[in-house]
Amino acid sequence: MYTLNDLQNDLEILSSQGAEIFDIGYTLLGRPIPCVFKGSKSGGQTLLHASIHAREWVTTPLVIEMMKNYTGTRGVWCVPMVNVDGVLLAQQGLQSIPEQSLKDFLLEINNGSNNFSLWKANARAVDLNVNFNARWGEGAQNVTYPSPANYIGQFPFSEYENMALRTLTERVKPSVTLSYHAKGNVIYKGFGCIDPDVECAQRIADSTGYPLLDSSDSAGGYKDWYVATFQKLGLTIEVGDNDTPYDKLIDFLPQIYEHNENVLNIATECAQKN
Ligand SMILES: [Zn+2]
């Protein structure tokens, strides 16, 4: 397990190494959403995030390791745990939820089980990565009611976590964004017919050993919104073997890290040109 406590300890280590740590906003349950910045704020910036899907929390220690080892001078912004409430719910179940009425609601959505290890959504049962304003509601698996996964929310950007990520993105105006997910060992690029900087996308993919795929039918994701809005390189990187259960992916963190150890160096180089 890699808990919120582990993250807080790592943020202190990063801070002592000279990284800037700040909050970009709050979750539905009022928990701060932290961000790490390293490098220089002039020139093209890179922005990455992880754990927008609750059960994919292995991506948090992955991006933290990437940030600890990043020694470049180009600017990198990292939101290591977008969906803090969802991750705590996936890891701890209902004991992470303060209010009885919300516990009752979530228990019902989860079919009466206190095992939330497969939960993807936030604490309002909205799937944050189908709540962005890019072909919102047009995804093949989208649902229009609260659910452990795939609920699009009442309207695009209805969720605090996504509003915080949007505000950060609009402020930083990154030239490259990386969205870390699990699992499948594959990278998705492009949105619809918009396909910026294929050459850099391929360089990043080659460094990981993951195949690079088009995601022309993708809808409502951060990468979709970023590519559609800014017309720059945005990638969704899916880490981990499909055969490994979500709560066991952490056992493979060293191998997952190895695949991704050059991603920031290449992405920040690409950001400088874009
Ligand atoms: Zn995901």
Residues whose N, C-alpha, C, O or C-beta is under 5 A from the ligand:
A	BS01	ZN	H53 E56 H181 A182
